Protein backbone atom coordinates (compact mmCIF):
# COMPACT_ATOMS: atom_id res chain seq x y z
CA UNK A 1 0.00 0.00 0.00
CA UNK A 2 1.50 3.31 -1.02
CA UNK A 3 1.15 6.35 1.17
CA UNK A 4 0.29 9.71 -0.42
CA UNK A 5 2.44 12.76 0.18
CA UNK A 6 1.46 14.81 3.24
CA UNK A 7 -0.05 17.54 1.11
CA UNK A 8 -2.51 15.00 -0.34
CA UNK A 9 -3.76 13.71 3.00
CA UNK A 10 -7.28 14.87 3.92
CA UNK A 11 -6.32 15.83 7.49
CA UNK A 12 -3.23 17.82 6.47
CA UNK A 13 -3.62 21.60 6.50
CA UNK A 14 -0.56 23.42 5.12
CA UNK A 15 -1.71 26.61 6.87
CA UNK A 16 -1.30 25.09 10.34
CA UNK A 17 0.80 21.92 9.90
CA UNK A 18 4.55 22.12 9.35
CA UNK A 19 6.45 19.87 6.98
CA UNK A 20 10.06 19.52 6.00
CA UNK A 21 11.13 20.68 2.58
CA UNK A 22 12.65 18.09 0.26
CA UNK A 23 16.15 19.40 1.06
CA UNK A 24 15.44 19.21 4.80
CA UNK A 25 14.18 15.62 4.44
CA UNK A 26 17.31 14.63 2.49
CA UNK A 27 19.51 16.21 5.16
CA UNK A 28 17.59 14.43 7.94
CA UNK A 29 17.79 11.04 6.19
CA UNK A 30 21.52 11.47 5.57
CA UNK A 31 22.01 12.25 9.26
CA UNK A 32 20.06 9.10 10.17
CA UNK A 33 22.26 7.03 7.85
CA UNK A 34 25.38 8.44 9.48
CA UNK A 35 23.95 7.87 12.96
CA UNK A 36 23.01 4.25 12.18
CA UNK A 37 26.43 3.60 10.67
CA UNK A 38 28.08 5.01 13.81
CA UNK A 39 25.92 2.72 15.95
CA UNK A 40 26.73 -0.28 13.75
CA UNK A 41 30.49 0.29 13.76
CA UNK A 42 30.80 1.72 17.27
CA UNK A 43 32.75 4.73 16.02
CA UNK A 44 32.31 8.42 16.58
CA UNK A 45 31.97 10.94 13.74
CA UNK A 46 35.13 12.71 12.61
CA UNK A 47 34.26 16.22 13.75
Secondary structure by P-SEA (a helix, b strand, c coil): ccccccccccccccccbbbbcaaaaaaaaaaaaaaaaaaaacccccc
